[in-house]
């Protein structure tokens, strides 16, 4: 077997393989004997048919099996002999194959990047030391009050901070806004639209013009669309809205008393405040940890530069784009709006993908050097936890994971986390006191 390796691009090679004619004929002979042992031809017991008859009867099947076997075995051995670390799948091109002739084929492959590992122990990071203040607790309790807020209709005219339910139709230069942009349906017409009367609600300057109106009143509201308005076709232009006030509402929120505390599982207001303090401190601690870990990863990635396999970046980019689009759809963003931003989404996803793929190679080397492994128990526990989060039986979730090679993804995720744990354990972290203003 002869193997010739040619560089095509960074992380991309063309590998040419050649197997001499005697080895090809030997493979034909072996495969033919295998077929002969299993063949059942008319007039002969299984395995007793003459070799020549079997070879003729199964000529095409034998040819296919020999080619598959030779190419597979030669490829694996050649890659091993050349010490090539292949990522993804090879693109095989057959050049020559026939009985009595040398086999020649080529494989275009992508390989893992070669790079010098940077120093990863003792990475610097700054940790902001923060504590929960009385103001933080007050804001959190106010948020809890708002969660229990109820809306009640009022008879008085609209006041600042009231909530108004209204119907409207919008035009720009006398034309419905959908004439300017067909997907801007929400800017053109809405029924039973809720808005709080603040200066920036909906479109800046819209809501304050409702002050003084009562349920059943109609008003003409004029606004100037901002220069950076998302619907660029009307940016900087004047919009005119015919508005009908349907209802005027006040938001009633409960008092902070022991009954309120009990609604959140606390015995009294003091216990509620203590619980809120603990929750806020846990959130601060988690934020500190995330910030430090992000600093470590960013610092490590910035220490080394190397080329990345194109196919891995493309695959990861597709995954990130899918997640971004799915998240936007969950937030109710229209498909048309997402399509308008597809170039920006792809660019952001591609950058994220490059960072992830780069981290994958660096983290893999750190794990190998430091003996960091993922145990079967860790993997099983994570899969069970994921199944519970998706409200699926664990066995069904595992089956679905295996169908899309997802188990390896979960393994890689855990390994990634354990490597960052290692980096954090060996980092030089400086505590930065909270600034007092």
N, C-alpha and C positions, 0 to 999 in steps of 0.2 A: 504494500500500500504506500502510495506517495501522496503527500499533502503539501500544498502550497498556499500560503496566506498572503493576501494582498490588502493593504489599507485603502479603504474607499473614502472614509471621512472619520472624524473623531467618533469613537465607540461603534464604528461600522466597518466590517471586513468582508472580503470575498474569499472564501476558502474553497480551493479546487482539490478534488479527490480523484485518485486513480487506483483501480484495482486491476492487477494483471490478468491476462486471459486464463491461465491455468487455475487461478483462484475462482474466477467466474464459472468455469466449467465444473470445478469441484462443488460449487454451490448448487449448480444445476443437478449434478449427480445426487447430492444429498437430498435435495427437495423432491426429486423424482422418486427416490427410494421411499421417502416418507409417504408420498401419494400412493405408491405401489402397495405399501403395507395396509392402507385403508381402503383402496379401490375395490369396488364390487362390480365387475363387468359381467354381462350375460355369459353364462357357460362356465364361469370360474367362481370358486369360493373366494370370500373376502381375503385379500392379501396374496392371492395365488395367480393373479393375472400377469401375463408376460410384461416385462419392463417396456418393450417397444410399443405395445398396445396402450399401456397406461400413459406413456409419454405423448402418444399421438392424441388419445382421447382427451387428456387434460392439458394439452399444450399451452393454451392461453392462461389457465389457472396457475400452472407451474411457472410460466414466465412472470406473471404478476407477483407471485410469492417470492421468487428468487430476487426480483428487483427490490421489493420492499425489504426483504431480509438483508440483502447486501448493503443497500443504501443506509438503512438504519444502523446496522452494526458498524459499518465503516465510518459513518458520521460520528457516532458516539466515541469510538476508539480514537479517531483523528482529533476530535476536540480535546479528549483527555491527554493525548500525547503532546499536543501543542500548548497545553495548559491554558486554554481559553475559557474565560468565565462568561458564558452566554446568558443573556437576559432575553426573555420572550421566546418566540418560535422562529426557526430558520426558514428562509425562503429557498426551497430546493429547485434547482434547474437541471434536468437531465440533459446531458450532452451526447453520450454514446452508451448504448447497452444492447448487447446481442450475444448469443452463445458463440463461443470461440473467439470473442473479442474482449479487449480490456474495457472495464466499466469506467466511464468518466462522468462526473457530475460536479456541480458547484453549489455552494450554500452561501447565501448572503445572510450574515448574522450581525446582531448587535451585542456588544460586550460591555461588561461592567467597567466603569472608568478607573484608571490607575492614577493614584494621587498619594502624596505624602501626608500622613495623618498629622494634623496640628496638635499642639498640646491642649488636652481637654481637661486636665485636672487643674484646679485652682482658678477657674474662670471667674472674673469679677462680676459682681451684681450689687445693686443698691436696693435696700428694702426700706420702704417708708414705714416708720413706726407711727401708727395712728391708734387712737382710742375713741371709743364711743362717747359722744358728748350729750348733755341734756337736750341740746337743740336737735341732735339726731333722733333721740327718743321721741321728742315732741312731734317731729315730722312723720315718723313711722306710725305713731298713734293716730295722727291726723289722717294718714292714708288708710288706716283701718276704719276710722269713722266714715270716710268717703265710700269705702266698700259697702257699708251698710246704708248708704244714703238712699233716700226714696224721693221720687219726683211727684209733686202735687200740683194740680192746676191752680192758677190764681186768676182773679178777676181784674187785677190792676194792669195798668199799661206797662209795657216792657221797660225794665230797668237794667242797668249794667250788671253783668254776671248772671242774669236770668237765662233760662233755657227756652228756646222758641222752636216750635214745630211749624214748618212752613212748606208751601209749594212755590216753585219758582220756574221761570223760563228766561233763558239768557240769550242775548244777541250781541253782536259786535258789528258796528257799521251797518246796522239794519238787517244783518243776516244771522240765522241760527249759528251757534259756534261750531256745530257739527259740519257746517258748510266749509269752515276753515280747516277743521280736522275731524274726519269721520268718527274717530274713536273717542272724541271728547264728549261723550253722551252725558256724563255726570255734570259737566259744566253747562250743558244746554238746558236740561230739564230734570227736575226731581219732585217727587211727591212725598209728603210727610218726612221732610228732611230736618234732622235735629241740629241745632247750632247753639253754642253758648255765646252770649253777647259780650265778647271781648274784642279788642281792636284787631287782632290777627286771625280771628276765626274765619275758616273757609277761604275767603280772599281778603287781604288786608283792606280795612275800611268798609267792608260789607256790613258786618253785624251792628256797628254803632248807629247806622242809619235806621235801624229798627226801633231804637229807643223812642218810647212814647206811643207806639202802636198797641192796639188791643186785638184780641182774638176776633177774626172776621175782617179786620182791616186789610186794605191793599195798598202797597207802596211801590214806587219805582226807585230802585237802588242803582246808583251809578258808581262804578269802580274803575280804576286804572290797573290793568294787569301788570305785574312787575316785569322789569326788563329781563330778568332771568327766569321767567315763568316756565313751568314744565311744558305747557302747550305753546311751543315757540311761535306758532303761526299768529297768535294774538298778543304775544309779549309786547308791552309798551303801548298797547291800544286800549281804548275805552270800551268797557262792557256795560250793558244796560240790562237790568234784571227786573222783571215784573213779578212782585212777590205778594203772596197771600199768607197772612198770619193765621195758622190753624189753631194753635194752642200756645199759651204762655205758662211756663212751669218754674217752680222753685225747687231747689234741691234741699231736702230736709235731712240733716245728719244727726245721729244720736249724741247725747251727752256722754262724757267719759265718767261713768260711775260703776259701781260694783256689778250691776246688771249687764252693762256693756262688757266688762271684763269677763264675766261668766260666759258670754256668748262666744268668747275665744278660748274657753277652757281654763281660765284663770279664776282663782278663788275671789280675788278682789283687785282693785286698781294697782296696789303695790306689787302684787304678784304678776300682773300683766306687764308692768313697767320692767320688772326684773327679767321676765321672759323675752321682752322686746330687746333689752340690752344684750342678753346672751346671743340672740339671733343676729343682731347687728354686728357683734364682735366676731361671730363665726364667719359672717360675710366678709368682714374686713380681713380676717386671717386668710380666707380663701383667695381674696383678691391679691393680698401680698404674695401668696404662694404662686399664683398665676403670673403675676408681674415678674417675679424673680426667675421663674422657669422660662418665660418668654425672653428675658434678657440673656439667659444662658444659651438658649438655642440660637438666637440672633447673633450673639457674639461668636459662638462656635462656627456657624455657617460663614461668617465674615472672615474667618481665619484662613480659608482655603478656597481656591477656585479651580473648577475642572469641568470638562464637557460632560453632558448628560445624554444617555440613550434617548433618541428622538421618540421612539415608540412608547417608552415609559412616560415621557412627559405628555405625549398626546393622550394616552389612556387616562392619566391622572387629571389632565385638563378637562376631558369629557366628564369625568366623575364630579369635579368641582362645579362645572357649568350646570350639570343636572341638579346638584344640591342647591345652587343659587336660584335656579329657575323654580324648583319645587318650593323653596322658602318664600319666594315672591308670590307664587300662586296661592300659598296658604294665607298670605297677608292680603289677598284679594286684589292683587295687581293684575290688570287685564293682559291677556296674551299679546294684544297689539302693542301695548306699552313696553312689554318685555322685548318684543321683536325689534322695537325701535332702538333699544339699548344693547342689542346683541353683540356689537363690536366691543363696547366697553366691558360687558360681562365677560366676553372671551379673553380680552386682554388681562383683566384682573385675575381670572381663573388660571390663565397660563402662567402668570407670575407666581401665584400660590402653588401651582403644580410643580414648578421648577424647584421651589424651596422645599417642598415635601419630598421630592425624589432625591434631591441633594442630601437632605437629612437622613433619608432611608439608607443611603450608602455609607455615610459617616457613622450613623448609629449602629449599623450592622458590624462595622469594623470594631467599634468600641465594645460591643457585646461579645464579639469573638475574642478580643484581646483580654477582656476582664472576666470572661467566663459567665456572662449574664445569660440566663436561660429562662424560658417560660415552662413551668411544670404542667403536667396534664391536669392536675387539680386546679391550678390557676385558670387554665383555659376552660375547663368545664364550668367553673363557678361564673366566669364572665359570660359564657354562652347562656347559662340559666338566667342570669340577671338580665341579659338582653332580651331573652324570650319573655320574661315577666314584663319588661318595659313595653314590649309590643303586644302584650296580652295574648301570647300564643303558647301552646303546650311545648315544652322543651324539645321533645323528640321531633315534632313537626318543624320547629324552628331550625333545629340542627340539620334536618333533611334538606330544607330550603337553602341553608348556608352551603352545604356540600354541593348542591346543584350548580352554584355559581362561584365555587372556589372561595366562599366567604370565610371558611374556617381559618385559612391562611391569613386573611385580612385581620381577623380578630387576634390571631397570634401575633402578627406584626404590630398591631395597636398596643397590646400589652407589653411587648418587648420595647417599643418606643417609650412607653411610660416608665418602664424600669430603668432604661438608660438615662432618662432625664432625672429620675430619682438619684441615680449614681452621680450625675453631674452636679446636682444640688448638694448632695452629701459632701462632695469634695470641692465645692466652690468657695471663693473668698467673698463672703457677703458682708456688706457694710450697712449697718443700721443707720438710717437717716431720720433724726427726730422730726416730728411734725412741726411745721412752721406756725407760730402763734402770731396772729395779726392783731 
